[in-house]
């Protein structure tokens, strides 16, 4: 972990035109394509990187920055992440990279044990292009609303300088379905850090404002007004962010089967009627109706929200309360026992808000900006015998200012060890955790008692990923200056 210092650049405002888009606010596009690129010509690759931030569109498309887009962002939003080996391949001087944090320098595959990537999630089982660190130099990300726009943009880009500078080793593509729903049936992308400096300002939604240093280098963080160390020269790091890009396969059949088993267990317990959703299925309902209702209770308990996004903290027994409650303006301080939202629920583990946790300083210091898109066909819930070998999941970006102190700490301490509360220590996150059926457990607690659910399999398997740095626009120009295409004569 890079040591926080007081030597970084401090600013009350941010030049949004110098920050890559999709960091401080999302694009809300329907499709995404991540191109996994390998440098084959350092001079031309460096020049292309610089040209993405320059005026000559004949050399490279323009990187999408965070400046105000008007009514909507561009038809195709284009961004760029660079791995540490990519920095080396681009010819960035070692002296300039020495201050980059250890996690970034080592790369995601080398840090697998810190983020639960073992067993069938280990790097040796990843998609081939993610297995060799020297194959992933850049991740070129394109967002658009149609495949035709993505195809045209990629074709035009690779027909020019990029085609001589890089080899595309792989593609990871995703597309939205049913709004912000993911394959497990939950509404996603609800709670994100909010930044006062972003223009136009976000609609107030009850979430605390986060300092820019949550995601951008060179600004104050929530860690007692400390900042993370910048590289030398500072232009390489200032206004940049780190990204943990993850390809996460989601085992929907296993998840739905577990809901069946857990719901049956809860229905057989004395706590059944105190758990069933209001307006759900009472004693007079058919067994199938009661099972269906309890399945949704289990799904809500595992996540901490009903599948439509309603938080258990505000509506523990009703997914559609009237009047409607806020999706984001809530806390866990009045639910210390987990009677509303279980202590081990995914959303409570990863964002404890103001709840009592062991690492008290960490309540709001491990926030991540999350950008994700489903991939693969939607599972047909009416046909449980459908081909279960079809891969589906989530393409996730977890953006932060320090990979070790934020992303890895959330995964290692909170998701896979439960260190934030001794009452869940030894259990894993029910959705993202590296669970094993013979050892996993999850407690459902009520005022009348509790039931321990066992036998949770691993629902999410890592299929690949990389740690990248999202340089500022100024940094892209600086990288491009290392190997100009037309150097001045000597």
N, C-alpha and C positions, 0 to 999 in steps of 0.2 A: 504494500500500500504506500503510495506517495505520501510523504509527511506534509501535513498542512502547515503553511507558513504565512507570515504577514507580508511577504515581499511581492505578492502578485498585484496586478493592476486592479484598482477599485474604481467603480463608476456607478452612479445612481441611475444611469440610463444605459441603454444598449443600442448600438447601431444595427437595426434589424437587417439592413442591406448587406451587412458583413457576416450574417449568420445563415447557415444553410436552413432552408425551409424544412418543415416536418419535425423540427426539434421543439420549438416553443408552441406550435399549434399544428394540428393535423390538416391534411388536404381534403379528406372526406371523399376520395375517389372510390370507384367501384372495383378497380383491378390494380394489381401490382405485379411487376416483374423484376426480379433480382438477378442480374447478370454477374456471374462469378468470373472475374477476369484475371488473367496472368500476364505479366509484363514480358514481352518478347524483344522489345527494343527500348532500352532505358531512355535514350535521348528523345525519341519520338513520344514515348509515354509521358515523360516529364513535361514536354511541351504541350501535349494534349491536356494534361491536368491543368496547367496554367491557362490554357486557352478557354477552358470552361468558365473562367472568371474574367476573360478578356472581351474585347469588342468584335473580334473577327469570327463570325459565325461560319465561315468556310473551313475553319480548323476544328471547331468543336461546338456543340450546342451549349447554350447558356445554362449554368447551374441555377436551380430555383432557390432564391433566397427568401428570407422571412419578412421582407418589407411588405407593406399592405398590398394585397392583391386586387383590391376593388371588390366587385360583386362576387368574384369567384377566382380561384387560382388558374394558372395556365391549363390548356387542354392536356398537356403532358408535363408532369412535374418530374424533374431530373435531379438526382442527388448522388453523392459519392462518398463512400467510406473506404478507408485505406488501412490495411493490416500493418503490423510492425514489419513483417517481411516485405510487404508492399512498399513501405517507406525506404527500406534498404534497396529494393529493386529499382526504385525511382531515382536513386542516387542522392537521397537526403544524407548530409554528412553525419557520421556517427556522433560527433560532438553535439549536434542539434537534437539527437534522439536519446541521449544518455539520461535526461531527466524524465523521460516518459516512465510511468509506473510499471512495476514488475509484471503485473497481470497482463497488461497490454503487450509488453515485450515477449512474454512467454507464449501468449496465445491461448485460445479457449481449450484446445485439445489437451495441452499440457496441464491445464488447471481443472481437468475433468473431475477429480476427486473432491474439489471444493464446491461443485455445483450439482453433485448427484449423478454425474454421467458415468455410471458403472453398469456392470451386467450387460443387458442388450442395448443400453444407451451409451456404452463406451465408444470412444472414437473409432476403434477398429470395425465397428458395425455401422459407421456413418455412410452417407452418400459418398461415392468415390471422390468427388472433387473436394470434399471437406477433410479427407483423411490425410492429405499431405499439405503441410503449412506453406510450402513453397509454391503450391498451385493456386492459392487464394491470395492475391495481392490487392485487388480492389473489388468492392461490391458496388456495382452501378445499379441504382434503384430507380425504376420508372413507375409513376402512378398515372393512370388514365381511366376513362370510363368505358373504353371499348378496346378489344383486342386489336382492331385495325389500327388504332392510334399508336398502340405499343409497337406493333410490327413495323409500321412506317418509320417511327422514330428510331428504332434499333437499326433498321436497314440503312437509313440515311447516315446514322452515326458511324456504323461500321464500314460504310463505303468510303469514308475519308481517312483522316489521320489515325483514328482509333483502330481501324482495321489493320494498320501496319504496326501499331504499338502494342496491341494486346491480342491474346487468344482467349476466346470465351470457353471456359472449361465446363460450365453448367448453367442451368436456368432454374430458378424456383419461382413459380407463379401462383398467385392467389386471386380469389374473387369473392366479393361479398355475396351473401344471400340473406334475404329476410332482414334487411336493416343491419344492425350490429350484432346479429346472432352468430354464435360459434357452433361447432359441431355437437357439443354436449347439450345444446338447446338453450344456453344462457345468453342473455343480452350482455355484451362486452363493451369495453372502452367507456365506462361510465365515470369513474373517478380518476382524475389526473391532477398533477400539480398545476397551480395557477400562478401566473407571473404578472405582477402589476405593470411591468414595463411593456408588455405586449400591446400593440395597437392594431386594430381597435380593441378596447378592453373587453375581457370576457364578461358575460353576464354573471352577476354575483350569484353563487350557488351554495354558499355556506361553507365552502372549503377554505382553509387557511391559505393565505398567499405564501408562496415559496420564494426564497431568495434565488436570484439568477444562478448563483453558485451551485444550486442543486443539479444543474445540467451543463452549465457553461464554465469553462476555465477562465480564471481571471476576475472572479466576482466573489463577494462574501457568501459563505455558506451558512447553514444553520448550526455549525459547530463553533459556537462562541465567537462568531465573526472572524473565523479563520478562512483561508483560501488554500486551494491545492496549488502545488508548485507548477510554474509554467516552464516549458522548455526554453532553451536559449538558442536562437533569439526568441523573444516572447511572441513575435508575430506568428510563429508556427503553432502556438497553442491557444492564444487569446481568442475568445469567441468560438472555440471549438468544443466538441463534446465526444464522449466515448459511447459506443454502441455495442451491446451484446446481441448479435443477430442469431436467432435460433430457429431451426426447423423442428417443430414439435408434433410428432404423430399422436393423434388422439384415438384411443381404442373405444369407440362409441358402443359397440356391442357389449364389451366387458362392463362399461359404465352402466348401461341400461339393465344388464343382468344383475349387477350388484344392487341397483335400486330395487329390483324385485325381491331379492333375498333380504335386504335390510328392512324393507317395508313390511314383509311378512313377519320378521322378528319383532318389530315394533307393534304391529297389530296384535301379536300374541302376548304382549306385555300388559301389565295393569295400567301403563301410562298412555295407552292408545288414544283414548278419547280426549285426553288433555293435550295431545300433540296434533291431532287432525285439524286441518285448516277450518276456520269458521266458514260456514256455507259449503263445506266439503261434503263428507259422507258420514252421517251419524249411524247409530245402531240399526236403524230401519233400512239403511241402504244395502244394496247387494254386496256380496264379498268382492266382486270385481271392482265396484265403484269405490269401496273403502281402500282396496289395494292401490287403485290409481291415485286416490287422494293422498295416501301415505307415501307413495313414491315421490310425489312432488314435495312433500315435507322433507324427506331424506335429501333430495336434491338441493333444497334450500338450506338445510343444516350444513351440508358439506361445503357450500360456497359462502354462506352468510347472506345471501340474497335469494329471493324467489327468482325463478327463471326469467321473469319479465323485468328484473332489476330492482324491484322493491326491496329495501334493506330490512332484514329481520330486526335490527336494532330499533326500528320505528314501527314495524308491523309484523310481530313474530308469528301471528296465526292467520293472517289474511293477505294474500298476494295482491288483492285489488281493493285496498281500503278506500273508504269515502268519508271525508274528502281525501284526495290523493296526498301522499306524503312525499317529501323531498327524496330524491335519489342519492343526494350527497351531503345534506346538512344534518349530520348525526354524529354521535360519539358512542364510545363503549364505557364511559366513566360510571354510568349508573347501572351497569350490567356486569359487575365484577365476577359473578358466579357463572356467567354464560347461560343464564336462563332464557334470554332472548336469542342471542347469537352465540353459538358454541365457541369456547376459547380456541378450539382447534380449527375453526372454519377458515377456508382459504383467504377470504378478504380480511378477516381479523388478524390472521398470522402476518400477512404481507403489508398491512397498513393498520397498525393498532390504534391509530389516532391518539386520543388522550388517555387510553387505558393504562392501568398499572402493569408495567413489564419490568423484567430484571434489569435490562440495559436502558435505564430511564432516559438517558440522553439520546437514545436512538429512535424515540417515538416518531419524530418527523425528519430525521437526518438521512434516512435510507429510502426516501421517495425516489421513484423512477418514472420517467415519461415512457409510456407504453404505446407503441404503434403496432397493430397487428392486423392480419388478414387471413381468413380461412383458405386452405387449399384442399383440393380433392372434391369428389362429388358428395353431395349431401346424403346422409344416411336416411333410408326410407324406414321410418318407424313402424309402418304397417307390414313390412316384409322382413321379419327377423331372420329369415333363412337366406337373405341376400348374401352375395359374395363378401365374406368378412376379410378377404385378403386385399381388398381395395384400400389403398392408403389415403387417409384424410387427416387433416390436422390444422396447425396454425403456423404461419410465418410471423415470428415475433421479433420486434426491435425493442430493446430495453436500454433506454438512453439515460446517461448520467455523467457526472463529472469525475467519478472515481469508481472503477470497476470492482475493486476489492472492497472498499468501504461501503458501497451501496449494493450493486448487483450480487456479488458473491456473498456478502454478509446476509442478505435476504435469503438467498438460496441455502447457504450452509447453516446459518444460525437459526433461522426461522422456519423455512420450508422443510428442511431435512433433519433438524434436531429438536426443534421446539424449545430453544433455550430462552425464549422471552418469558416463559411462565412455567414453573416447575410442575404445574398440573398437567401440562401437555408434553413435557420433556420425555423423550423416548418414542414419541409418535411422529409421523411424517405428515406433511400436508396431504389431505385426502385426495386432492386433484392433481397437484404437480409433484408430490413427493415420490421418492424412490421406494415405494412400498413393496413389501413381500407378503403374500397372502398368509403365511404361517405366523407372521409376527405383527402385522399391522392392526391398529385399533383406532376407534374414534368414539368419543363419549357424547351422548345426547343427554343433556341434563334438564330436569324440570324441578319445580318446587317440591314435588312429591317423590322424587328419586331420579335415578339415572339408568341408562342402558348403554352398555358398551358394545358397539358394532365391531365385528372382527372380519378378517378375510378380505380386506381391501387389496385388490391387485394394483399393479402399476398401470394407471390409465393413460399416462403420457410418456412417450418414449422419444428421446432425442435422436434425430436423424442427421444432424449436422449443425454447424454454426461457426462463427468466427467473431473475435473481438476486432472491431474497427474503430478508427478515429474519424470523426466528421469534421474536417478542417473548416476554418472560416474562409470567406471569399478571399481575404487578404492572404491567408496561408496558402491557398491554392495557387495564387499568383507567385508567391515566394517559391513554392516547389517548382513551378514552371520555369523560374529564372535560373535554376541550377543547370539546366541543359537547354539553352535556347537553340531553336532551329537554325537561326542565322546569326551566329556570334559575330561581334564586331571584329574587323580585321586588326591584326597586331602590327 
